[in-house]
Amino acid sequence: MSVVVRPVSSWRDRREFVELPYRLHSTSAVWVPPLRLERHFFLMRSQNPLFKHGDAQLFLAWRDGRVVGRLSAQYDDHFEDRATGMFGFLELEDAPDILSPLLEAAASWLRAQGRGRMIGPMDFTMNDECGVQIDGFERMPFIKQPWHPPYYAQRCEEAGLAKAEDLLMYELVISDRSRILPIVLKLAERVEPKHGITIRRSSRRALRGDLDRFAEVYNEAWSENWGFVPYTKPDLDAYVQEMQLVFDRNWVMVAETAEGETAAIALTFPDINQVLVKMKGRLLPFGWLHFLRKKWIIDRVRVGFLGVKHAYQHTGVAAALYVEHFDTASRTPQTWGEMGWILESNKNMNRAMEAMGGRVVRRFRVYERVL
């Protein structure tokens, strides 16, 4: 039977869209099922901030009355290139005739929105889950990381998608200071006495305000990077709600001058995926018990963001934040983790990760197609 692609247009379609990865990956030893309730909320126009500065259409691929694939098409008016649209939420059975009609449906929708190029996958934006996994398949994903079986990348290549950028994840054993190059430690020691910059921890009460500081740093430091999308107030309002479930004051660090100006910030989170894998996508009947036990379960973190304003990049404050992560690991249950994603083209950050003893353990590829 041939594949038929149709837009998601009903509650039943939406449910099929959400459920497909649970069916496809149920036998995987490493895939982490997200909470179904969270996935439904994430796709709602009233809940996701994308719909305040963009739009999206979801598609399902059907064969003989059953769903065999899914894809989204979307655009984000905050993306650096207004002529570019995106595709995302890539899931499909292992068959060679599914992805091409899904991509063509997405391309047709984007052309109608005036877009001449599409990149992806991303769910929905560059600040969400991005890329197709092309190595590290045997590792359980961290929070906000996609996981795909190897055939996904193969199907993307067969469909004629071209590489746009690779996103790298580095493993860091942050309980072992001996992995740090001595120059990093030396730079970190000078930050406070020479530049008057200190590092403080955030709190739940201060978190929303500290996310405004994060946006200041991110929107300045990342503005020239490939695929940059700024954080806006609605984005941060949604982000703080997500963070409440994973926030740990030990791991959100703000570097400030004596005058209170933000110099740098690091957002690091205990990896809630170690809990979600036990919950199997549901809070009920007993998933919530695993969540309540999370501080005894989680032994790893994801360093999601570490950035420095341009004016303070000569001070060594990045080194101080790196070392602070190692010191924090010495007194918490979390002793290792992953840093990223980091753009393959971001030479400075890649060198910094190597200086910390990091090694690339996962790679995600973002593809592109001219429409």
TORKOL-4160 file (C-alpha; in steps of 0.2 Angstrom, whole numbers, padded with zeros to 4 digits, m for minus):
371
<pt num="1" X="0000" Y="0000" Z="0000"/>
<pt num="2" X="0006" Y="0018" Z="m0004"/>
<pt num="3" X="0009" Y="0031" Z="0009"/>
<pt num="4" X="m0004" Y="0045" Z="0011"/>
<pt num="5" X="0001" Y="0061" Z="0021"/>
<pt num="6" X="m0013" Y="0071" Z="0029"/>
<pt num="7" X="m0012" Y="0086" Z="0040"/>
<pt num="8" X="m0017" Y="0083" Z="0059"/>
<pt num="9" X="m0034" Y="0090" Z="0060"/>
<pt num="10" X="m0043" Y="0082" Z="0075"/>
<pt num="11" X="m0040" Y="0076" Z="0093"/>
<pt num="12" X="m0038" Y="0058" Z="0086"/>
<pt num="13" X="m0025" Y="0064" Z="0074"/>
<pt num="14" X="m0016" Y="0073" Z="0088"/>
<pt num="15" X="m0016" Y="0058" Z="0099"/>
<pt num="16" X="m0009" Y="0047" Z="0085"/>
<pt num="17" X="0005" Y="0060" Z="0083"/>
<pt num="18" X="0010" Y="0060" Z="0101"/>
<pt num="19" X="0009" Y="0041" Z="0102"/>
<pt num="20" X="0019" Y="0036" Z="0087"/>
<pt num="21" X="0036" Y="0036" Z="0096"/>
<pt num="22" X="0030" Y="0026" Z="0110"/>
<pt num="23" X="0025" Y="0012" Z="0098"/>
<pt num="24" X="0041" Y="0014" Z="0087"/>
<pt num="25" X="0053" Y="0014" Z="0102"/>
<pt num="26" X="0045" Y="0003" Z="0115"/>
<pt num="27" X="0058" Y="m0011" Z="0113"/>
<pt num="28" X="0073" Y="0001" Z="0114"/>
<pt num="29" X="0084" Y="m0002" Z="0129"/>
<pt num="30" X="0089" Y="0017" Z="0130"/>
<pt num="31" X="0074" Y="0027" Z="0123"/>
<pt num="32" X="0066" Y="0038" Z="0137"/>
<pt num="33" X="0047" Y="0040" Z="0135"/>
<pt num="34" X="0042" Y="0058" Z="0139"/>
<pt num="35" X="0027" Y="0061" Z="0149"/>
<pt num="36" X="0012" Y="0060" Z="0137"/>
<pt num="37" X="0003" Y="0074" Z="0146"/>
<pt num="38" X="0018" Y="0086" Z="0144"/>
<pt num="39" X="0019" Y="0081" Z="0125"/>
<pt num="40" X="0001" Y="0086" Z="0123"/>
<pt num="41" X="0003" Y="0103" Z="0132"/>
<pt num="42" X="0019" Y="0106" Z="0122"/>
<pt num="43" X="0009" Y="0105" Z="0105"/>
<pt num="44" X="m0005" Y="0116" Z="0111"/>
<pt num="45" X="m0006" Y="0133" Z="0103"/>
<pt num="46" X="m0011" Y="0141" Z="0119"/>
<pt num="47" X="0004" Y="0134" Z="0128"/>
<pt num="48" X="0019" Y="0134" Z="0117"/>
<pt num="49" X="0027" Y="0152" Z="0114"/>
<pt num="50" X="0032" Y="0147" Z="0096"/>
<pt num="51" X="0014" Y="0152" Z="0091"/>
<pt num="52" X="0017" Y="0170" Z="0097"/>
<pt num="53" X="0030" Y="0173" Z="0084"/>
<pt num="54" X="0027" Y="0159" Z="0072"/>
<pt num="55" X="0016" Y="0145" Z="0066"/>
<pt num="56" X="0016" Y="0126" Z="0063"/>
<pt num="57" X="0007" Y="0112" Z="0054"/>
<pt num="58" X="0008" Y="0094" Z="0060"/>
<pt num="59" X="0007" Y="0079" Z="0047"/>
<pt num="60" X="0004" Y="0061" Z="0048"/>
<pt num="61" X="0009" Y="0047" Z="0036"/>
<pt num="62" X="m0004" Y="0034" Z="0034"/>
<pt num="63" X="m0003" Y="0016" Z="0026"/>
<pt num="64" X="m0017" Y="0004" Z="0026"/>
<pt num="65" X="m0026" Y="0013" Z="0040"/>
<pt num="66" X="m0012" Y="0015" Z="0052"/>
<pt num="67" X="0001" Y="0029" Z="0056"/>
<pt num="68" X="0018" Y="0025" Z="0050"/>
<pt num="69" X="0027" Y="0042" Z="0051"/>
<pt num="70" X="0025" Y="0060" Z="0057"/>
<pt num="71" X="0033" Y="0077" Z="0054"/>
<pt num="72" X="0029" Y="0095" Z="0058"/>
<pt num="73" X="0032" Y="0110" Z="0047"/>
<pt num="74" X="0034" Y="0127" Z="0055"/>
<pt num="75" X="0042" Y="0144" Z="0054"/>
<pt num="76" X="0049" Y="0156" Z="0067"/>
<pt num="77" X="0049" Y="0174" Z="0064"/>
<pt num="78" X="0063" Y="0176" Z="0077"/>
<pt num="79" X="0075" Y="0165" Z="0067"/>
<pt num="80" X="0090" Y="0174" Z="0059"/>
<pt num="81" X="0084" Y="0171" Z="0041"/>
<pt num="82" X="0065" Y="0175" Z="0038"/>
<pt num="83" X="0066" Y="0165" Z="0022"/>
<pt num="84" X="0069" Y="0149" Z="0031"/>
<pt num="85" X="0056" Y="0137" Z="0038"/>
<pt num="86" X="0059" Y="0121" Z="0048"/>
<pt num="87" X="0053" Y="0103" Z="0050"/>
<pt num="88" X="0053" Y="0093" Z="0066"/>
<pt num="89" X="0046" Y="0079" Z="0077"/>
<pt num="90" X="0053" Y="0067" Z="0065"/>
<pt num="91" X="0047" Y="0049" Z="0068"/>
<pt num="92" X="0044" Y="0035" Z="0055"/>
<pt num="93" X="0044" Y="0016" Z="0053"/>
<pt num="94" X="0059" Y="0008" Z="0044"/>
<pt num="95" X="0053" Y="0009" Z="0026"/>
<pt num="96" X="0061" Y="0019" Z="0012"/>
<pt num="97" X="0045" Y="0027" Z="0005"/>
<pt num="98" X="0039" Y="0036" Z="0021"/>
<pt num="99" X="0050" Y="0051" Z="0023"/>
<pt num="100" X="0050" Y="0059" Z="0006"/>
<pt num="101" X="0031" Y="0062" Z="0005"/>
<pt num="102" X="0031" Y="0069" Z="0023"/>
<pt num="103" X="0045" Y="0081" Z="0018"/>
<pt num="104" X="0036" Y="0086" Z="0002"/>
<pt num="105" X="0020" Y="0090" Z="0013"/>
<pt num="106" X="0031" Y="0100" Z="0024"/>
<pt num="107" X="0039" Y="0109" Z="0010"/>
<pt num="108" X="0023" Y="0113" Z="0001"/>
<pt num="109" X="0016" Y="0121" Z="0017"/>
<pt num="110" X="0032" Y="0131" Z="0020"/>
<pt num="111" X="0031" Y="0137" Z="0002"/>
<pt num="112" X="0014" Y="0143" Z="0005"/>
<pt num="113" X="0021" Y="0153" Z="0019"/>
<pt num="114" X="0034" Y="0161" Z="0008"/>
<pt num="115" X="0048" Y="0151" Z="0014"/>
<pt num="116" X="0062" Y="0146" Z="0001"/>
<pt num="117" X="0072" Y="0134" Z="0012"/>
<pt num="118" X="0069" Y="0122" Z="0026"/>
<pt num="119" X="0081" Y="0115" Z="0040"/>
<pt num="120" X="0078" Y="0102" Z="0053"/>
<pt num="121" X="0073" Y="0092" Z="0062"/>
<pt num="122" X="0069" Y="0103" Z="0077"/>
<pt num="123" X="0054" Y="0102" Z="0089"/>
<pt num="124" X="0049" Y="0117" Z="0086"/>
<pt num="125" X="0064" Y="0129" Z="0087"/>
<pt num="126" X="0083" Y="0128" Z="0088"/>
<pt num="127" X="0081" Y="0131" Z="0107"/>
<pt num="128" X="0071" Y="0114" Z="0108"/>
<pt num="129" X="0076" Y="0096" Z="0104"/>
<pt num="130" X="0086" Y="0097" Z="0087"/>
<pt num="131" X="0094" Y="0086" Z="0075"/>
<pt num="132" X="0095" Y="0068" Z="0069"/>
<pt num="133" X="0106" Y="0057" Z="0080"/>
<pt num="134" X="0120" Y="0050" Z="0069"/>
<pt num="135" X="0131" Y="0042" Z="0083"/>
<pt num="136" X="0130" Y="0037" Z="0102"/>
<pt num="137" X="0114" Y="0026" Z="0099"/>
<pt num="138" X="0119" Y="0015" Z="0114"/>
<pt num="139" X="0118" Y="0029" Z="0126"/>
<pt num="140" X="0102" Y="0034" Z="0135"/>
<pt num="141" X="0098" Y="0052" Z="0130"/>
<pt num="142" X="0099" Y="0066" Z="0143"/>
<pt num="143" X="0085" Y="0079" Z="0146"/>
<pt num="144" X="0080" Y="0089" Z="0130"/>
<pt num="145" X="0090" Y="0077" Z="0119"/>
<pt num="146" X="0082" Y="0067" Z="0105"/>
<pt num="147" X="0085" Y="0049" Z="0102"/>
<pt num="148" X="0084" Y="0040" Z="0085"/>
<pt num="149" X="0088" Y="0023" Z="0079"/>
<pt num="150" X="0102" Y="0023" Z="0065"/>
<pt num="151" X="0090" Y="0021" Z="0051"/>
<pt num="152" X="0083" Y="0039" Z="0053"/>
<pt num="153" X="0099" Y="0047" Z="0047"/>
<pt num="154" X="0100" Y="0034" Z="0033"/>
<pt num="155" X="0082" Y="0039" Z="0027"/>
<pt num="156" X="0087" Y="0058" Z="0028"/>
<pt num="157" X="0101" Y="0055" Z="0016"/>
<pt num="158" X="0091" Y="0044" Z="0005"/>
<pt num="159" X="0078" Y="0058" Z="0004"/>
<pt num="160" X="0091" Y="0070" Z="m0003"/>
<pt num="161" X="0093" Y="0081" Z="0013"/>
<pt num="162" X="0110" Y="0090" Z="0014"/>
<pt num="163" X="0120" Y="0093" Z="0030"/>
<pt num="164" X="0118" Y="0110" Z="0037"/>
<pt num="165" X="0127" Y="0108" Z="0054"/>
<pt num="166" X="0132" Y="0095" Z="0067"/>
<pt num="167" X="0128" Y="0097" Z="0085"/>
<pt num="168" X="0140" Y="0089" Z="0098"/>
<pt num="169" X="0138" Y="0083" Z="0115"/>
<pt num="170" X="0153" Y="0081" Z="0126"/>
<pt num="171" X="0154" Y="0069" Z="0141"/>
<pt num="172" X="0162" Y="0077" Z="0157"/>
<pt num="173" X="0167" Y="0067" Z="0172"/>
<pt num="174" X="0165" Y="0082" Z="0184"/>
<pt num="175" X="0170" Y="0074" Z="0200"/>
<pt num="176" X="0188" Y="0072" Z="0194"/>
<pt num="177" X="0198" Y="0089" Z="0194"/>
<pt num="178" X="0213" Y="0080" Z="0188"/>
<pt num="179" X="0205" Y="0081" Z="0170"/>
<pt num="180" X="0206" Y="0100" Z="0170"/>
<pt num="181" X="0221" Y="0108" Z="0161"/>
<pt num="182" X="0231" Y="0118" Z="0174"/>
<pt num="183" X="0228" Y="0134" Z="0164"/>
<pt num="184" X="0210" Y="0133" Z="0167"/>
<pt num="185" X="0212" Y="0132" Z="0186"/>
<pt num="186" X="0224" Y="0147" Z="0186"/>
<pt num="187" X="0212" Y="0158" Z="0176"/>
<pt num="188" X="0198" Y="0153" Z="0188"/>
<pt num="189" X="0208" Y="0158" Z="0203"/>
<pt num="190" X="0210" Y="0176" Z="0197"/>
<pt num="191" X="0192" Y="0180" Z="0193"/>
<pt num="192" X="0187" Y="0187" Z="0210"/>
<pt num="193" X="0203" Y="0195" Z="0216"/>
<pt num="194" X="0208" Y="0203" Z="0199"/>
<pt num="195" X="0191" Y="0207" Z="0191"/>
<pt num="196" X="0179" Y="0207" Z="0206"/>
<pt num="197" X="0167" Y="0194" Z="0199"/>
<pt num="198" X="0159" Y="0182" Z="0210"/>
<pt num="199" X="0148" Y="0167" Z="0207"/>
<pt num="200" X="0131" Y="0164" Z="0216"/>
<pt num="201" X="0118" Y="0151" Z="0215"/>
<pt num="202" X="0100" Y="0154" Z="0210"/>
<pt num="203" X="0084" Y="0150" Z="0220"/>
<pt num="204" X="0067" Y="0145" Z="0215"/>
<pt num="205" X="0061" Y="0163" Z="0220"/>
<pt num="206" X="0075" Y="0171" Z="0210"/>
<pt num="207" X="0074" Y="0159" Z="0195"/>
<pt num="208" X="0062" Y="0169" Z="0184"/>
<pt num="209" X="0073" Y="0185" Z="0186"/>
<pt num="210" X="0089" Y="0175" Z="0183"/>
<pt num="211" X="0081" Y="0169" Z="0167"/>
<pt num="212" X="0080" Y="0187" Z="0161"/>
<pt num="213" X="0099" Y="0188" Z="0165"/>
<pt num="214" X="0102" Y="0172" Z="0155"/>
<pt num="215" X="0093" Y="0179" Z="0140"/>
<pt num="216" X="0104" Y="0195" Z="0141"/>
<pt num="217" X="0119" Y="0184" Z="0140"/>
<pt num="218" X="0112" Y="0171" Z="0128"/>
<pt num="219" X="0105" Y="0185" Z="0116"/>
<pt num="220" X="0122" Y="0194" Z="0116"/>
<pt num="221" X="0135" Y="0179" Z="0116"/>
<pt num="222" X="0126" Y="0168" Z="0104"/>
<pt num="223" X="0119" Y="0181" Z="0092"/>
<pt num="224" X="0132" Y="0177" Z="0078"/>
<pt num="225" X="0131" Y="0158" Z="0080"/>
<pt num="226" X="0123" Y="0148" Z="0066"/>
<pt num="227" X="0104" Y="0145" Z="0069"/>
<pt num="228" X="0103" Y="0159" Z="0082"/>
<pt num="229" X="0085" Y="0162" Z="0089"/>
<pt num="230" X="0084" Y="0175" Z="0103"/>
<pt num="231" X="0074" Y="0171" Z="0119"/>
<pt num="232" X="0059" Y="0183" Z="0122"/>
<pt num="233" X="0048" Y="0186" Z="0138"/>
<pt num="234" X="0035" Y="0173" Z="0132"/>
<pt num="235" X="0049" Y="0160" Z="0129"/>
<pt num="236" X="0056" Y="0163" Z="0146"/>
<pt num="237" X="0039" Y="0162" Z="0155"/>
<pt num="238" X="0037" Y="0145" Z="0147"/>
<pt num="239" X="0055" Y="0140" Z="0151"/>
<pt num="240" X="0053" Y="0144" Z="0169"/>
<pt num="241" X="0038" Y="0132" Z="0170"/>
<pt num="242" X="0048" Y="0118" Z="0163"/>
<pt num="243" X="0063" Y="0121" Z="0174"/>
<pt num="244" X="0053" Y="0120" Z="0190"/>
<pt num="245" X="0052" Y="0101" Z="0188"/>
<pt num="246" X="0071" Y="0099" Z="0186"/>
<pt num="247" X="0078" Y="0114" Z="0196"/>
<pt num="248" X="0092" Y="0111" Z="0208"/>
<pt num="249" X="0100" Y="0127" Z="0216"/>
<pt num="250" X="0117" Y="0119" Z="0216"/>
<pt num="251" X="0118" Y="0119" Z="0197"/>
<pt num="252" X="0111" Y="0136" Z="0192"/>
<pt num="253" X="0126" Y="0148" Z="0193"/>
<pt num="254" X="0126" Y="0167" Z="0190"/>
<pt num="255" X="0143" Y="0176" Z="0189"/>
<pt num="256" X="0141" Y="0195" Z="0194"/>
<pt num="257" X="0152" Y="0210" Z="0196"/>
<pt num="258" X="0153" Y="0220" Z="0212"/>
<pt num="259" X="0140" Y="0232" Z="0205"/>
<pt num="260" X="0128" Y="0218" Z="0201"/>
<pt num="261" X="0130" Y="0217" Z="0183"/>
<pt num="262" X="0128" Y="0199" Z="0175"/>
<pt num="263" X="0145" Y="0194" Z="0167"/>
<pt num="264" X="0140" Y="0175" Z="0164"/>
<pt num="265" X="0128" Y="0162" Z="0168"/>
<pt num="266" X="0127" Y="0143" Z="0168"/>
<pt num="267" X="0111" Y="0133" Z="0167"/>
<pt num="268" X="0114" Y="0115" Z="0172"/>
<pt num="269" X="0101" Y="0102" Z="0177"/>
<pt num="270" X="0100" Y="0085" Z="0185"/>
<pt num="271" X="0095" Y="0073" Z="0172"/>
<pt num="272" X="0077" Y="0070" Z="0175"/>
<pt num="273" X="0077" Y="0057" Z="0161"/>
<pt num="274" X="0084" Y="0045" Z="0174"/>
<pt num="275" X="0067" Y="0046" Z="0182"/>
<pt num="276" X="0056" Y="0047" Z="0167"/>
<pt num="277" X="0063" Y="0031" Z="0160"/>
<pt num="278" X="0055" Y="0023" Z="0176"/>
<pt num="279" X="0039" Y="0032" Z="0174"/>
<pt num="280" X="0036" Y="0025" Z="0156"/>
<pt num="281" X="0027" Y="0041" Z="0150"/>
<pt num="282" X="0014" Y="0042" Z="0164"/>
<pt num="283" X="0011" Y="0050" Z="0181"/>
<pt num="284" X="m0002" Y="0037" Z="0186"/>
<pt num="285" X="m0003" Y="0025" Z="0194"/>
<pt num="286" X="0014" Y="0025" Z="0201"/>
<pt num="287" X="0025" Y="0036" Z="0191"/>
<pt num="288" X="0024" Y="0050" Z="0203"/>
<pt num="289" X="0032" Y="0039" Z="0216"/>
<pt num="290" X="0048" Y="0039" Z="0205"/>
<pt num="291" X="0047" Y="0057" Z="0203"/>
<pt num="292" X="0047" Y="0060" Z="0222"/>
<pt num="293" X="0062" Y="0049" Z="0224"/>
<pt num="294" X="0072" Y="0059" Z="0210"/>
<pt num="295" X="0086" Y="0065" Z="0222"/>
<pt num="296" X="0091" Y="0047" Z="0226"/>
<pt num="297" X="0090" Y="0042" Z="0207"/>
<pt num="298" X="0099" Y="0055" Z="0198"/>
<pt num="299" X="0118" Y="0054" Z="0197"/>
<pt num="300" X="0121" Y="0065" Z="0181"/>
<pt num="301" X="0118" Y="0082" Z="0174"/>
<pt num="302" X="0116" Y="0091" Z="0158"/>
<pt num="303" X="0125" Y="0107" Z="0156"/>
<pt num="304" X="0113" Y="0115" Z="0144"/>
<pt num="305" X="0120" Y="0133" Z="0143"/>
<pt num="306" X="0136" Y="0141" Z="0149"/>
<pt num="307" X="0139" Y="0159" Z="0141"/>
<pt num="308" X="0149" Y="0175" Z="0144"/>
<pt num="309" X="0145" Y="0192" Z="0139"/>
<pt num="310" X="0158" Y="0199" Z="0126"/>
<pt num="311" X="0164" Y="0212" Z="0139"/>
<pt num="312" X="0169" Y="0199" Z="0151"/>
<pt num="313" X="0177" Y="0185" Z="0140"/>
<pt num="314" X="0194" Y="0191" Z="0144"/>
<pt num="315" X="0192" Y="0188" Z="0163"/>
<pt num="316" X="0192" Y="0169" Z="0164"/>
<pt num="317" X="0175" Y="0169" Z="0171"/>
<pt num="318" X="0170" Y="0154" Z="0160"/>
<pt num="319" X="0185" Y="0145" Z="0168"/>
<pt num="320" X="0178" Y="0149" Z="0185"/>
<pt num="321" X="0161" Y="0142" Z="0180"/>
<pt num="322" X="0169" Y="0126" Z="0173"/>
<pt num="323" X="0179" Y="0124" Z="0189"/>
<pt num="324" X="0163" Y="0127" Z="0200"/>
<pt num="325" X="0155" Y="0113" Z="0191"/>
<pt num="326" X="0169" Y="0101" Z="0197"/>
<pt num="327" X="0168" Y="0108" Z="0214"/>
<pt num="328" X="0149" Y="0106" Z="0215"/>
<pt num="329" X="0150" Y="0088" Z="0209"/>
<pt num="330" X="0162" Y="0084" Z="0224"/>
<pt num="331" X="0147" Y="0087" Z="0236"/>
<pt num="332" X="0132" Y="0082" Z="0227"/>
<pt num="333" X="0126" Y="0065" Z="0220"/>
<pt num="334" X="0129" Y="0071" Z="0202"/>
<pt num="335" X="0147" Y="0066" Z="0197"/>
<pt num="336" X="0146" Y="0067" Z="0178"/>
<pt num="337" X="0136" Y="0073" Z="0164"/>
<pt num="338" X="0135" Y="0079" Z="0146"/>
<pt num="339" X="0138" Y="0097" Z="0140"/>
<pt num="340" X="0130" Y="0104" Z="0124"/>
<pt num="341" X="0124" Y="0104" Z="0112"/>
<pt num="342" X="0139" Y="0113" Z="0104"/>
<pt num="343" X="0139" Y="0118" Z="0086"/>
<pt num="344" X="0153" Y="0109" Z="0076"/>
<pt num="345" X="0158" Y="0126" Z="0069"/>
<pt num="346" X="0160" Y="0134" Z="0087"/>
<pt num="347" X="0179" Y="0131" Z="0088"/>
<pt num="348" X="0181" Y="0141" Z="0104"/>
<pt num="349" X="0168" Y="0131" Z="0114"/>
<pt num="350" X="0175" Y="0114" Z="0107"/>
<pt num="351" X="0192" Y="0119" Z="0112"/>
<pt num="352" X="0186" Y="0123" Z="0130"/>
<pt num="353" X="0177" Y="0106" Z="0131"/>
<pt num="354" X="0194" Y="0098" Z="0127"/>
<pt num="355" X="0203" Y="0108" Z="0140"/>
<pt num="356" X="0191" Y="0101" Z="0153"/>
<pt num="357" X="0194" Y="0083" Z="0148"/>
<pt num="358" X="0178" Y="0081" Z="0138"/>
<pt num="359" X="0175" Y="0069" Z="0124"/>
<pt num="360" X="0162" Y="0069" Z="0110"/>
<pt num="361" X="0150" Y="0055" Z="0114"/>
<pt num="362" X="0135" Y="0060" Z="0103"/>
<pt num="363" X="0132" Y="0070" Z="0087"/>
<pt num="364" X="0116" Y="0076" Z="0080"/>
<pt num="365" X="0114" Y="0082" Z="0062"/>
<pt num="366" X="0103" Y="0096" Z="0056"/>
<pt num="367" X="0099" Y="0095" Z="0038"/>
<pt num="368" X="0093" Y="0107" Z="0025"/>
<pt num="369" X="0084" Y="0108" Z="0008"/>
<pt num="370" X="0081" Y="0122" Z="m0004"/>
<pt num="371" X="0062" Y="0124" Z="m0008"/>
